[in-house]
Amino acid sequence: MAQAHDNHGSTPAAWTAVTIVMIAFLVGGIGILVASPVVFWLGVALIVVGVVVGKVMQMMGMGAQRA
């Protein structure tokens, strides 16, 4: 049976991580469109930054708490 979750990941940590990763994909996509390897790899690096920022914020208590 499925459990009910009240936040579905709607936490500051999740929103921040998703926002950074979305911007990163946008930057990477622009890098592909304009054929700029530097801009593309900047987008890839921003994905890593988004994941790290989200995890750090979760560890600071701004993420969903495990049951």
BAMARBA-649719 format. One record per residue: residue number from 1; x, y, z of N, C-alpha, C, O, CB in turn. Coordinates in nm, 3 decimals. Atoms other than C-alpha are relative to their C-alpha. Glycine has a CB too. Layout:
N
+-----+---------+---------+---------+---------+---------+---------+---------+---------+---------+---------+---------+---------+---------+---------+---------+
| num |     nxx |     nyy |     nzz |    caxx |    cayy |    cazz |     cxx |     cyy |     czz |     oxx |     oyy |     ozz |    cbxx |    cbyy |    cbzz |
+-----+---------+---------+---------+---------+---------+---------+---------+---------+---------+---------+---------+---------+---------+---------+---------+
| NUM |       X |       Y |       Z |       X |       Y |       Z |       X |       Y |       Z |       X |       Y |       Z |       X |       Y |       Z |
...
+-----+---------+---------+---------+---------+---------+---------+---------+---------+---------+---------+---------+---------+---------+---------+---------+
//
This chain:
67
+-----+---------+---------+---------+---------+---------+---------+---------+---------+---------+---------+---------+---------+---------+---------+---------+
| num |     nxx |     nyy |     nzz |    caxx |    cayy |    cazz |     cxx |     cyy |     czz |     oxx |     oyy |     ozz |    cbxx |    cbyy |    cbzz |
+-----+---------+---------+---------+---------+---------+---------+---------+---------+---------+---------+---------+---------+---------+---------+---------+
|   1 |   0.084 |  -0.118 |   0.000 |   0.000 |   0.000 |   0.000 |   0.088 |   0.124 |   0.000 |   0.189 |   0.129 |   0.070 |  -0.095 |   0.000 |   0.121 |
|   2 |  -0.078 |  -0.122 |   0.012 |   0.129 |   0.346 |  -0.088 |  -0.014 |   0.085 |   0.126 |  -0.120 |   0.092 |   0.188 |  -0.043 |   0.081 |  -0.123 |
|   3 |   0.003 |  -0.090 |  -0.115 |   0.222 |   0.585 |   0.189 |  -0.028 |   0.142 |  -0.047 |   0.012 |   0.181 |  -0.157 |   0.133 |  -0.006 |   0.078 |
|   4 |   0.027 |  -0.140 |   0.032 |   0.098 |   0.942 |   0.193 |   0.119 |   0.084 |   0.045 |   0.166 |   0.072 |   0.158 |  -0.131 |   0.049 |   0.067 |
|   5 |  -0.108 |  -0.092 |  -0.033 |   0.372 |   1.203 |   0.182 |  -0.055 |   0.142 |  -0.005 |  -0.127 |   0.178 |  -0.099 |   0.122 |  -0.017 |  -0.096 |
|   6 |   0.059 |  -0.133 |  -0.006 |   0.290 |   1.556 |   0.283 |   0.078 |   0.106 |  -0.076 |   0.023 |   0.213 |  -0.104 |  -0.014 |   0.041 |   0.141 |
|   7 |  -0.074 |  -0.108 |   0.065 |   0.570 |   1.745 |   0.108 |   0.047 |  -0.034 |  -0.142 |   0.076 |   0.057 |  -0.219 |   0.118 |   0.037 |   0.083 |
|   8 |  -0.043 |   0.044 |   0.134 |   0.667 |   1.543 |  -0.203 |   0.129 |   0.069 |  -0.044 |   0.147 |   0.099 |  -0.162 |  -0.111 |   0.029 |  -0.101 |
|   9 |  -0.128 |  -0.063 |   0.032 |   1.014 |   1.698 |  -0.185 |  -0.004 |   0.150 |  -0.012 |   0.094 |   0.211 |  -0.056 |   0.050 |  -0.056 |  -0.126 |
|  10 |   0.010 |  -0.147 |   0.008 |   0.890 |   2.056 |  -0.169 |   0.069 |   0.063 |   0.119 |   0.005 |   0.109 |   0.214 |  -0.149 |   0.044 |  -0.006 |
|  11 |  -0.082 |  -0.057 |  -0.106 |   1.173 |   2.178 |   0.050 |   0.094 |   0.103 |  -0.062 |   0.117 |   0.101 |  -0.183 |   0.079 |  -0.111 |   0.077 |
|  12 |  -0.096 |  -0.096 |   0.055 |   1.418 |   2.466 |   0.014 |   0.119 |  -0.069 |  -0.068 |   0.167 |  -0.021 |  -0.171 |   0.051 |   0.090 |   0.111 |
|  13 |  -0.113 |   0.071 |   0.060 |   1.697 |   2.216 |  -0.058 |  -0.037 |  -0.054 |  -0.138 |   0.041 |  -0.042 |  -0.233 |   0.046 |  -0.114 |   0.091 |
|  14 |   0.043 |   0.057 |   0.128 |   1.500 |   2.046 |  -0.335 |  -0.022 |   0.109 |  -0.104 |   0.021 |   0.095 |  -0.219 |  -0.128 |  -0.082 |   0.019 |
|  15 |   0.028 |  -0.107 |   0.095 |   1.383 |   2.369 |  -0.496 |   0.130 |   0.066 |  -0.048 |   0.143 |   0.097 |  -0.166 |  -0.091 |   0.105 |   0.064 |
|  16 |  -0.127 |  -0.061 |   0.037 |   1.734 |   2.516 |  -0.491 |   0.078 |  -0.090 |  -0.095 |   0.129 |  -0.044 |  -0.197 |   0.084 |   0.029 |   0.124 |
|  17 |  -0.073 |   0.095 |   0.085 |   1.893 |   2.202 |  -0.638 |  -0.063 |  -0.007 |  -0.139 |   0.008 |  -0.004 |  -0.239 |   0.003 |  -0.139 |   0.064 |
|  18 |   0.069 |   0.011 |   0.129 |   1.630 |   2.174 |  -0.912 |   0.018 |   0.128 |  -0.082 |   0.038 |   0.121 |  -0.203 |  -0.149 |  -0.029 |   0.020 |
|  19 |  -0.018 |  -0.127 |   0.071 |   1.659 |   2.544 |  -1.001 |   0.140 |   0.010 |  -0.060 |   0.155 |   0.048 |  -0.176 |  -0.026 |   0.118 |   0.093 |
|  20 |  -0.137 |  -0.007 |   0.050 |   2.038 |   2.526 |  -1.032 |   0.019 |  -0.100 |  -0.115 |   0.083 |  -0.066 |  -0.215 |   0.102 |  -0.030 |   0.113 |
|  21 |  -0.016 |   0.101 |   0.106 |   2.020 |   2.205 |  -1.239 |  -0.074 |   0.042 |  -0.127 |  -0.025 |   0.019 |  -0.237 |  -0.050 |  -0.138 |   0.049 |
|  22 |   0.073 |  -0.047 |   0.118 |   1.756 |   2.354 |  -1.470 |   0.078 |   0.109 |  -0.073 |   0.086 |   0.109 |  -0.196 |  -0.138 |   0.052 |   0.039 |
|  23 |  -0.084 |  -0.104 |   0.062 |   1.975 |   2.660 |  -1.529 |   0.121 |  -0.064 |  -0.066 |   0.162 |  -0.021 |  -0.174 |   0.045 |   0.104 |   0.106 |
|  24 |  -0.116 |   0.069 |   0.056 |   2.269 |   2.425 |  -1.588 |  -0.034 |  -0.066 |  -0.134 |   0.044 |  -0.058 |  -0.228 |   0.051 |  -0.106 |   0.099 |
|  25 |   0.041 |   0.060 |   0.127 |   2.078 |   2.235 |  -1.857 |  -0.022 |   0.106 |  -0.107 |   0.010 |   0.085 |  -0.223 |  -0.128 |  -0.083 |   0.019 |
|  26 |   0.018 |  -0.111 |   0.093 |   1.983 |   2.565 |  -2.018 |   0.135 |   0.049 |  -0.052 |   0.152 |   0.068 |  -0.173 |  -0.077 |   0.115 |   0.067 |
|  27 |  -0.134 |  -0.044 |   0.039 |   2.347 |   2.679 |  -2.019 |   0.066 |  -0.103 |  -0.091 |   0.123 |  -0.068 |  -0.194 |   0.087 |   0.026 |   0.124 |
|  28 |  -0.059 |   0.105 |   0.083 |   2.464 |   2.343 |  -2.155 |  -0.064 |  -0.008 |  -0.137 |   0.005 |  -0.027 |  -0.237 |  -0.013 |  -0.134 |   0.069 |
|  29 |   0.070 |   0.002 |   0.129 |   2.199 |   2.349 |  -2.426 |   0.040 |   0.117 |  -0.088 |   0.056 |   0.102 |  -0.209 |  -0.150 |   0.002 |   0.022 |
|  30 |  -0.047 |  -0.116 |   0.076 |   2.301 |   2.698 |  -2.529 |   0.142 |  -0.025 |  -0.052 |   0.176 |   0.011 |  -0.164 |  -0.004 |   0.129 |   0.087 |
|  31 |  -0.136 |   0.033 |   0.044 |   2.660 |   2.577 |  -2.541 |   0.000 |  -0.092 |  -0.120 |   0.084 |  -0.078 |  -0.209 |   0.076 |  -0.065 |   0.112 |
|  32 |   0.010 |   0.090 |   0.116 |   2.557 |   2.301 |  -2.781 |  -0.047 |   0.078 |  -0.123 |   0.006 |   0.060 |  -0.232 |  -0.097 |  -0.117 |   0.030 |
|  33 |   0.055 |  -0.075 |   0.114 |   2.354 |   2.539 |  -2.999 |   0.101 |   0.095 |  -0.064 |   0.104 |   0.110 |  -0.186 |  -0.121 |   0.079 |   0.045 |
|  34 |  -0.097 |  -0.095 |   0.055 |   2.635 |   2.792 |  -3.036 |   0.136 |  -0.066 |  -0.022 |   0.234 |   0.001 |  -0.055 |   0.015 |   0.121 |   0.093 |
|  35 |  -0.123 |   0.078 |   0.023 |   2.900 |   2.517 |  -3.061 |   0.117 |   0.051 |   0.084 |   0.229 |   0.066 |   0.035 |   0.037 |   0.003 |  -0.148 |
|  36 |  -0.103 |  -0.047 |  -0.091 |   3.092 |   2.641 |  -2.759 |   0.026 |  -0.106 |   0.106 |  -0.055 |  -0.123 |   0.198 |  -0.041 |   0.135 |   0.065 |
|  37 |  -0.032 |   0.101 |  -0.101 |   3.261 |   2.363 |  -2.562 |   0.014 |   0.058 |   0.140 |  -0.019 |  -0.008 |   0.239 |   0.127 |  -0.072 |  -0.038 |
|  38 |  -0.017 |  -0.062 |  -0.131 |   3.341 |   2.607 |  -2.281 |  -0.135 |   0.020 |   0.068 |  -0.151 |  -0.011 |   0.186 |   0.075 |   0.136 |  -0.013 |
|  39 |   0.133 |  -0.023 |  -0.057 |   2.976 |   2.701 |  -2.229 |  -0.067 |  -0.134 |   0.033 |  -0.133 |  -0.146 |   0.136 |  -0.088 |   0.080 |  -0.099 |
|  40 |   0.056 |   0.132 |  -0.028 |   2.870 |   2.335 |  -2.255 |   0.056 |  -0.056 |   0.130 |  -0.020 |  -0.102 |   0.215 |   0.029 |  -0.096 |  -0.116 |
|  41 |  -0.061 |   0.057 |  -0.121 |   3.119 |   2.224 |  -1.988 |  -0.031 |   0.085 |   0.123 |  -0.032 |   0.033 |   0.234 |   0.151 |  -0.012 |  -0.018 |
|  42 |   0.046 |  -0.083 |  -0.111 |   3.017 |   2.519 |  -1.772 |  -0.137 |  -0.050 |   0.048 |  -0.163 |  -0.057 |   0.168 |  -0.009 |   0.150 |  -0.041 |
|  43 |   0.130 |   0.057 |  -0.036 |   2.664 |   2.376 |  -1.782 |   0.016 |  -0.131 |   0.075 |  -0.055 |  -0.156 |   0.173 |  -0.084 |  -0.022 |  -0.125 |
|  44 |  -0.025 |   0.127 |  -0.069 |   2.797 |   2.033 |  -1.683 |   0.050 |   0.025 |   0.142 |   0.007 |  -0.041 |   0.237 |   0.102 |  -0.086 |  -0.079 |
|  45 |  -0.052 |  -0.032 |  -0.133 |   2.989 |   2.186 |  -1.394 |  -0.111 |   0.054 |   0.091 |  -0.112 |   0.026 |   0.211 |   0.114 |   0.103 |  -0.010 |
|  46 |   0.110 |  -0.053 |  -0.080 |   2.675 |   2.369 |  -1.279 |  -0.093 |  -0.111 |   0.049 |  -0.154 |  -0.098 |   0.155 |  -0.080 |   0.101 |  -0.082 |
|  47 |   0.080 |   0.114 |  -0.047 |   2.491 |   2.036 |  -1.259 |   0.061 |  -0.055 |   0.127 |  -0.010 |  -0.083 |   0.224 |  -0.010 |  -0.110 |  -0.109 |
|  48 |  -0.069 |   0.050 |  -0.119 |   2.751 |   1.914 |  -1.013 |  -0.019 |   0.095 |   0.117 |  -0.043 |   0.053 |   0.230 |   0.151 |  -0.021 |  -0.028 |
|  49 |   0.021 |  -0.100 |  -0.104 |   2.721 |   2.239 |  -0.819 |  -0.142 |  -0.011 |   0.058 |  -0.159 |  -0.005 |   0.179 |   0.024 |   0.143 |  -0.055 |
|  50 |   0.138 |   0.012 |  -0.047 |   2.342 |   2.200 |  -0.799 |  -0.021 |  -0.120 |   0.089 |  -0.090 |  -0.111 |   0.191 |  -0.093 |  -0.008 |  -0.118 |
|  51 |   0.014 |   0.122 |  -0.082 |   2.365 |   1.846 |  -0.665 |   0.067 |   0.020 |   0.135 |   0.011 |  -0.016 |   0.239 |   0.061 |  -0.122 |  -0.073 |
|  52 |  -0.073 |  -0.021 |  -0.126 |   2.625 |   1.944 |  -0.405 |  -0.073 |   0.099 |   0.089 |  -0.087 |   0.076 |   0.209 |   0.143 |   0.050 |  -0.029 |
|  53 |   0.073 |  -0.100 |  -0.079 |   2.431 |   2.253 |  -0.294 |  -0.126 |  -0.062 |   0.061 |  -0.156 |  -0.039 |   0.178 |  -0.037 |   0.122 |  -0.088 |
|  54 |   0.120 |   0.065 |  -0.052 |   2.112 |   2.048 |  -0.259 |   0.032 |  -0.094 |   0.115 |  -0.040 |  -0.097 |   0.215 |  -0.071 |  -0.076 |  -0.109 |
|  55 |  -0.038 |   0.095 |  -0.106 |   2.288 |   1.781 |  -0.051 |   0.046 |   0.073 |   0.125 |   0.010 |   0.034 |   0.236 |   0.110 |  -0.094 |  -0.049 |
|  56 |  -0.046 |  -0.077 |  -0.116 |   2.458 |   2.037 |   0.173 |  -0.119 |   0.064 |   0.072 |  -0.125 |   0.062 |   0.195 |   0.100 |   0.109 |  -0.043 |
|  57 |   0.118 |  -0.060 |  -0.063 |   2.127 |   2.216 |   0.231 |  -0.083 |  -0.106 |   0.072 |  -0.138 |  -0.079 |   0.179 |  -0.087 |   0.071 |  -0.105 |
|  58 |   0.071 |   0.107 |  -0.067 |   1.963 |   1.883 |   0.313 |   0.067 |  -0.036 |   0.132 |   0.000 |  -0.056 |   0.233 |  -0.009 |  -0.124 |  -0.091 |
|  59 |  -0.074 |   0.032 |  -0.123 |   2.236 |   1.808 |   0.567 |  -0.012 |   0.110 |   0.103 |   0.003 |   0.085 |   0.223 |   0.146 |  -0.025 |  -0.031 |
|  60 |   0.021 |  -0.111 |  -0.091 |   2.176 |   2.153 |   0.717 |  -0.141 |   0.002 |   0.058 |  -0.173 |   0.090 |   0.138 |   0.029 |   0.129 |  -0.071 |
|  61 |   0.136 |   0.008 |  -0.053 |   1.817 |   2.053 |   0.788 |  -0.106 |   0.067 |  -0.085 |  -0.220 |   0.082 |  -0.042 |  -0.004 |   0.059 |   0.135 |
|  62 |   0.097 |  -0.067 |   0.086 |   1.650 |   2.228 |   0.496 |  -0.064 |  -0.095 |  -0.101 |  -0.135 |  -0.050 |  -0.191 |   0.067 |   0.115 |  -0.074 |
|  63 |   0.057 |   0.099 |   0.089 |   1.553 |   1.906 |   0.320 |  -0.102 |  -0.084 |   0.072 |  -0.131 |  -0.063 |   0.190 |   0.108 |  -0.087 |  -0.059 |
|  64 |   0.099 |   0.090 |  -0.059 |   1.298 |   1.635 |   0.379 |   0.068 |  -0.090 |   0.102 |   0.180 |  -0.138 |   0.079 |  -0.070 |  -0.085 |  -0.111 |
|  65 |  -0.052 |   0.087 |  -0.106 |   1.353 |   1.435 |   0.696 |  -0.046 |  -0.143 |  -0.026 |  -0.162 |  -0.167 |  -0.058 |  -0.047 |   0.049 |   0.141 |
|  66 |   0.035 |   0.141 |   0.019 |   1.363 |   1.058 |   0.666 |  -0.080 |  -0.051 |   0.120 |  -0.056 |  -0.012 |   0.234 |   0.127 |  -0.086 |  -0.021 |
|  67 |   0.085 |   0.054 |  -0.107 |   1.105 |   0.866 |   0.861 |   0.075 |  -0.105 |   0.082 |   0.019 |  -0.161 |   0.177 |  -0.128 |  -0.061 |  -0.059 |
+-----+---------+---------+---------+---------+---------+---------+---------+---------+---------+---------+---------+---------+---------+---------+---------+
//
